Amino acid sequence: MDSLVVIIYLAAMVGFGIWGRFKAKDQDDFLVAGRRLGPLLYTGTMSAVVLGGASTIGGVGLGYTSGLSGMWLVFSIGLGIIALSLLFAPRIQRLEIYTVSQMLELRYGHGSRLVSGAIMTAYGLMISTTSTVAYATVFHALFDLNKFWSVIIGGGVVILYSMLGGMWSITLTDFVQFFIQTIGIFLIMLPIVLSKAGGIGELFSSITPEQASVTGIGWQAILGYILIYTLGLLIGQDIWQRVFTARSPGVARWGGFSAGVYCLFYAVAGALVGMAAAKIVPGIEVADDVFVAVVDASMSPVFAGFVLAAALAAMMSTASGSLMAASTVCRQDIVEPLLVKKEAEGSEAPTGGADGAAVPAGGATQRVEVSGAKSALAQSLVRETGDEIRDSRIYLIGLGVVTLVLALIMPSVVEALTVAYNLLVAGLFIPILGGLIFRRGTIVGVMAGMIMGAVTTVVVMIVAGIYANEAIYLGLIASLIGYLIGSFASKPTDAEVMAAWRERLNR
């Protein structure tokens, strides 16, 4: 019966993907849902994209091993969404672009797009991989499939509904997934598991003070989660791409704030389920196996099927959103600019004007010129609508296959998530934040900050281990030093670029 519930859920997701295909009529529809989501859809899709495999499977596993303080991974994600929504989302929404790298080009001028796009593509692939690894564990438990077929079948469903209608398909499926995971986690799993553990009072009386403490995991670990996940949520392409779907700055601010608060409650719920699971199914060695084990041990087949569908909902929504983010960045910020550059080298170069200041506003077929010079960004987005959507589907399918391969070799959802956020925060946080609040920042500073931060983080992870907090500490410090030295040692950003940037923000 539990398997049947999950099969029905998967079929429904494909059905919503087909529905979304009829709504995706142009590039704006495919990449950012036409920039017209209202508060309800926006809140649901934002919540769904950030609460994936690491938040659900990993969050319960951390509650199992660390007690109540295991909530901090997901709690930090919620804090990040709240901070983004209240401080930056309205400004981001006004930019009317497709990617974070395009924001850097708007603010600093031409030069940073390829490196930032490479970092963001790697981040998106790793986030999608975490969710793919996570839902493969559910398929294994339900259908007794090995890891290979669990990844292939689950990933195939995600790729199928994502490529059909792009962000419209993902938005519709995300909202359904948000509804399912809310019922499954909060109204079914949490009360049943707590009841099986003797109630919340009995649970807390049977654990150690360290397990019952919100800081039991240690302040160093808490700070590490905040630096990695809270800061990472401020700049992730998958998150910004959802901000671009909002129909107004107000929706971006308050819809995102609501999603962040929802994440805080989700964090506490996951930790409590993990703590109760330690009483119900003790002795599990692999933390990622706790979720499925406690479901099997405490629920009837119908409830178990719905809860597993809720877990799949959380994982698949993040996998599809991150896959869309990675494919959008790969195409818009890496491949097409290189093709445009190659074509431009074969023709007469334009003269005059600021370099790289223009970005299409509101659609793929509109171009902007600054002093007669067409930016590579503007040129790369000028295509026929049918070709745009077809090409976007091809990129999504291609990177979807890459995600499946990574999922087959990645051993842990939390490990993959840590790698992704370490690279993202160390490489891009300082340049992006500097672009929003520091007028003296320049493209030289951006390049120095991105390269120094990313390289430092990778080296430290290799030497000290993936989970070493020193990776993010030293990476951020290196990025800040590179950004400041590069900015002050180079000429200020061109006045025309800054004027275009201010005009875009003040719409």
PyMOL commands that set and color helices and strands:
alter all, ss='L'
color gray80, all
select helices_A, chain A and resi 2-23+27-35+39-50+53-87+89-94+100-108+113-143+147-165+167-196+200-205+209-212+219-235+237-243+249-280+287-298+301-345+376-380+385-409+413-437+443-464+470-488+495-505
alter helices_A, ss='H'
color red, helices_A
select strands_A, chain A and resi 369-370+373-374
alter strands_A, ss='S'
color yellow, strands_A
deselect
rebuild
show_as cartoon
